[in-house]
Amino acid sequence: MMMMLRMLLSVITVVAHANPRLDQVNQVITGMEGWRPIGTGLSQGKLTNEEQVLFEHDAPGVMTHFWAAGSPVVDNVTMRYYVDNETEASIEFVASFATGVGFDDQEAPWGTKWMGKGAKTTGWFHNFRIPFSTIRVTYQLVNQTVPDSHTIWMIVRGTEGMKNFQIGDVVVPQTARMKLIKTDTTLDPLEFVDLINLKSGTRGMLFQSTLQVESSQNFNFMEGCFHFYDDKYTSFPGMLLSTGMEDYYDSAFYFDGGNFHAPVAGSSHKTQDGDVTKWSGYRFHEMDPIVFNDGMRFQWRNGDVTDPATGLKCTLNQGGTVIGSPQKSHIQAYAWVYLW
């Protein structure tokens, strides 16, 4: 009897080692040793002009979920993630814009695996991976009047012990840290702006970006192209990431199909009220990784020109034939970048 049991165990062991799928499962299980959920929820909290601590944790892990709802001002509550005992938060965002939505657009419900809005009023969420050794999450209502009626509900969640995760096909190194790069500026017609400018020697990947533009008279700012520069693409026009603004967001013809919230990209707001034109949208680079190993620049232009000699657009940084009549534009942008 004992001999038969030994033989049966030997067969099972051989089969297990011969089954690569089982080996993969074992590797995953081994890699999850020490994992446990962490986080908190705040029910019926009161917003004030003072910065308040929502959650703290002093063991390494990854934050994986954020959700906020409540009074309408929750759209613009300031959230800060202090990573690894920072004194100045490397991640500071307002809930609506972190979810790819500009101008407090309330269209709902919609969602992707990464982010969305699940209620008519507030209900913002995102599932961005934010690695840390220690973490402190705070919230604050900045530069607004605070009556007693401003109430907030929040959830943040993560996983202690998580060391490795992937963004698409990119295995994010354990040393990686998320950084949120913000832009808030006014551009003259045809002016360029670097939404990301990372010095030589910097390594990482662009995860997601959100752009909001307020202009006047027309939407000709959408003629502006996106450019990428790294240690290979060093001079203008770099690598063209689009042939106009809207195709970077997987649309065309000034988003004439209307707003949409797709898994990779979306147009989250577009309006014209008299002479005032407004647009916002988002783009992820999970499916088409933008990875850099020696610094990078991510650039957009407020409108664009055609080269009379070739008939091509996006190839001249001065001169050329202006397309339409782009106006002065005020832009805000978030760029979520992993650095390692």
N, C-alpha and C positions, 0 to 999 in steps of 0.2 A: 504493500500500500504506500509506504513512504517513498519507495523507488518510483512509483507512478506519479506521485505528487511532484517529486524533483524533476522528472521528465517534462511534466506539464508546465511547470514554472520556467524551465529552460526554453520551451517552445514559445511561451508568451513573451519572454525577454527578447528572443531573436526577432519575433514579429514586431515588437515595439521598436527595436532599433532599425528595422528594415522599413518602417513607415515614416517617411519624412514629415508627413502632416502631424503625426503624433509627437515627433521630435519638436516641431514648431510649437505645438500646444504646451509641451513641457518647458520650452524656453520662455514662453510668455508667462506661464505660471511662476517659474523661477524669477523672472524679472519683476513680478508683482509682489514679491515678498516684502513685507514692511509697509505696504500701501494701506492707507485708511482714509476715509473721508473726513474733511475738516470744513469749517465754515460756520455761518450763523444766519439768523433771520431777525429782522427788526420789525415788529408789528405796532403800527400807530405811533411811530416816533415823531418828535416835533423838530421841525427845521428851525435853525437859528443862524445868526451871522457868525457864530462861533464854530470853529472846526471841531467836530466830534468824532471820536473813535468808534468805528463799527466792528472791527475785527483785528486781532493780532495773533500771530503764530510764530514760534521761534525754532521750528524744525523745518528742514528743507522740503520743498514740494512744488506744486504747480497750482495756481488758481485757475479754475476752469469755467466758472459761471458767475454772471452778474445779472440781477433783475431789480427794477425799481418801479414803483407806482405810487399814486397818491394825488395830492393837490396839483393843479396844472404847473406850478413852478418847479415840480420835480423834473420836468423836461430839461431844466437848466441847472439842476443841482450839481455842484462841483464835487467829483469823486477824485480821491488821491490814493495811489498805491505807492507806499514807501517800501522799496525793495532793499533788503540787506542793510538795514539801519541807515538808510539815506536821511539826510536832513532836509533835502529838497526832493520832492517826489519826481521820479523819472516818468511816471504815468499819471497825468492829471487830465480829466475829461469831464464834459457834461454829457448826461445820459443820452439825449436825443442824437447829438452829433456823433457820439461814439458808435451809434447804431446806423450810421450812414445817411442820416436825415438832416437836412438843413431847413432853416426858416420855421422850425417847430411844426413841420407838416404832420398832420394827425391822421393821415390815411392808415387804416387798419381794418382787419388784422392781416398781417403778412409775416413771413419768417423764412429763414434759411437755416441750415445747420449751425451757422456761425452767429446769427443775430436776427432780431426782428422786433415787432411791436404787436402785442397780443390784445390790446384793449383800445377803445375809442379815446380815452384819456390816459396818458402815460402808458405804463405796461411795457417798458423798454427792457430788452435783454441782449446779452451777448455771451458767447462761449469761448472767448479768446484765451489761449494758453499763456499764462504769465508765470514763468519759473522764478523761484526765489530760494534763498537760504533762510531769511526771515522776512516777514511781511507785516505791514500795518496798513489798514484800509480806513480812510476817514471820509466824512461827508460834510458839506457846508453850503449854505445858501449865500452866495457872494453878491454884494451890491444890490440887494433887493430888500424892500420892506418886509418885515416878518410878523404878521398877525398870528394869533393863537391858532387860527384855522389851517395853517400850513402843516399838513401831516404827510408822513412818508412811510411806506412799507418797502423793505429791502431784503434781498437775499444775496449772499456771496458764498461760493462753495469752491472747494479745491480738493487736492489729493496729496496727503503727506507721503513722502517716500517715492513719488513719481520722479524718475530721473530722465527717462527718454520718451520722446513723443515725436510724431511726424507731422509735417505740414505738407500734404500731398506726398510726393516722392522724396522730400528732403527730410532726413533724420536730423533733428535739431540737437546740436551738441549739449552735453550737460552744463557746459560753461555759459551757454547763451543766456542773455537777458533781453527782455522786451523794452524798447524805448519808444515813447510817443513823441513825434516831432510835429510841432504846431506852427502854422503860418497864419498871420492876420495882417494884410497889407492892402494898399490901393495901387493899382497899376494904370499907367498911361496906355493909350492904344499902342499895340505892338510891343509892349514891354515884356521882357522875360522875367520869370521868377523861379528860383530853385526851391522846390517843395522839400527836397532832401539834398543836403550837401555834407558828405562825410569824408573826412580827410584820408589821405593815402595811408595804408596799413590797416584800415578798418575792414573787418570781414562780417558777413551776415547775409540777410535776405529781407526784401520788402514783402511784408505780409499783406497789408491792406492800406488803402488810402480813401479818404473822403474829401470832396471838394464842394465848396459853395461859392457861387458867383452872383453878385448883384451889380447890374449895369443899367444902361438906359437906352431908349429908342429902339433897340433891336437885339438880336441874339448873335450878332456877328463875332462876338468873343469866342463862339464855338468853332470858328475856323482855326483857332490856335492848336498847334500840335504838341504832343508830349515827346520829350527827348530823354535818352538815357546815356550817361557817360560813365566809363570806368577806365581801368588801365589800358584797355584795348581801344575803346571808342573815346578818344581824348579830345578831338576837335569837332566843331560844329559841322554837321547837325547831329553828331553822335549816332546812336542807334535810334531810329524812329520807332516809337511805341504806338504811334497813331498817325493817321493822315488828316486829322482834324480832331476836335475834342470828343465828339460823340462816339466815334468808333472805338476809342479806348475803352468805352463803357459798353461795347458790343451793340451799339445802335447805329443809326444813320439819319441823315437829313434833319439835323436839329431835333432829334428825338420825336419825329412826327408820328410815331406809333403810340405816344403817350408814356406816362410813367410806368415803371415795372420794377419788380424786386426779384431778380434772378439769383441763382446760387453764386455766380462769378461776379456779376456786376449789376448795377441798377441805376435808374433815374428816379430819384425819390421826391423831386419837387421841380415843377416848371410853371411859372406864371408870368403874365404881363398885365400890369395894372397901370393904365395910362402910359407914361414913358418909362416906367420902372420895370425892368426885366430881372427875373430871379430864376436860378437853377441850382440844384444840388444832386449829387450822385456818389456812388461808391464803386470800388473795384478790389477784388481779392486776387492774389497771385499764388493760389494753391495749385491750380492746374497748370499754370505756365510760370514756373519759378523765376523770380528776378533775384539771382544770387550774385554776390560780389565778394571779391577776395583782396581788393586793394583800394578801398574807398569807392565812392560813387556819387553821381549827381542825378537827380530826377527833376526835370524842368518842364515848365509849361509857358505858353505865350498867349497874351491877351489879343486874340486875332492873329491873322497871318497874311502872307503875301505870295504872289506867284512870280516865278522867275520868267521874265519875258523871253529869255533866250531858249528855255527848254519847255515852258508851259507847266512846269512842275511846281508844287507847293511844298512848303516846309524845308526848303533847301537854302534859303537866303536868310541871313541874320541882319541884313540891312539892305536898303534899296528895294527894288521890286515893285510890283503892282498890288496895292492894297485890295483885299477882298472885302467888298461891302464897305461899311463905315463903323468899325469897332469904336466903342467909347471907353472912357475911364471906367474901371471896374474895381469893386472892392471884393476881395476874396478871403476866405478862410479855408484852412485845410488841416486835416489830421493825416499823418503817415505813421503807421504802426510797423516798426522795424525790429527784427531780431538781430542782435549783435553778439559776436563771439570772437 
